[in-house]
Amino acid sequence: QIFTSVIVALVTFAALWWLGLEHAAVWGVVAGLLNSIPYFGPVVVTIAVAVVGYMQFGAIAPTLSVAGWPMP
């Protein structure tokens, strides 16, 4: 479980950093910690990152990208 959470944290950090979200490392750690809560944890992180992404970018397309929605 710990190994999986570390992988989730690192991949989340890398993806959010690549997309340009501020404080990507913090969100990576939060994603890794909440990964241990089945179903609820990932949903909370997705919603929180989407809100922060919208606050930072102010547009729907980058917000959906940050939240993990596939863009065409």
C-alpha positions in Angstrom: 0.0 0.0 0.0 2.8 2.4 0.9 4.7 1.7 -2.4 1.5 2.3 -4.4 0.8 5.5 -2.6 4.4 6.7 -3.3 4.0 5.9 -7.0 0.6 7.8 -7.1 2.2 10.8 -5.4 5.1 10.9 -7.8 3.0 10.4 -11.0 0.5 13.0 -9.8 3.3 15.5 -9.1 4.8 14.9 -12.5 1.6 15.2 -14.4 0.5 18.4 -12.5 3.9 19.9 -12.8 3.9 19.2 -16.6 0.5 20.8 -16.9 1.7 23.9 -15.1 -0.3 23.7 -11.9 1.2 25.7 -9.0 2.2 23.7 -5.9 2.2 20.4 -7.8 4.4 18.8 -5.1 1.8 19.5 -2.4 -0.9 18.0 -4.5 1.2 15.0 -5.2 1.7 14.4 -1.5 -2.0 14.9 -0.9 -2.9 12.4 -3.6 -0.5 9.9 -2.2 -1.9 10.2 1.3 -5.5 10.1 0.2 -4.9 7.1 -2.0 -5.2 4.9 1.0 -8.9 5.9 1.4 -10.8 3.7 -1.1 -13.0 5.5 -3.6 -13.4 8.7 -1.5 -9.7 9.8 -1.5 -9.1 9.9 -5.2 -12.5 11.7 -5.7 -11.6 14.3 -3.2 -8.2 14.9 -4.8 -9.8 15.2 -8.3 -12.4 17.7 -7.2 -9.8 19.7 -5.2 -7.3 19.8 -8.0 -10.1 20.8 -10.4 -11.1 23.7 -8.2 -7.5 24.9 -7.8 -6.9 24.5 -11.5 -9.9 26.6 -12.3 -8.8 29.2 -9.8 -5.3 29.3 -11.4 -6.2 29.1 -15.1 -9.6 30.6 -15.2 -10.8 28.5 -18.1 -12.6 25.2 -18.5 -10.1 23.4 -20.9 -7.1 23.5 -18.6 -9.2 22.8 -15.6 -10.5 19.6 -17.3 -6.9 18.6 -18.2 -5.7 19.1 -14.6 -8.7 17.0 -13.4 -7.8 14.2 -15.7 -10.4 14.6 -18.3 -9.0 13.5 -21.7 -8.9 16.4 -24.1 -9.3 15.9 -27.9 
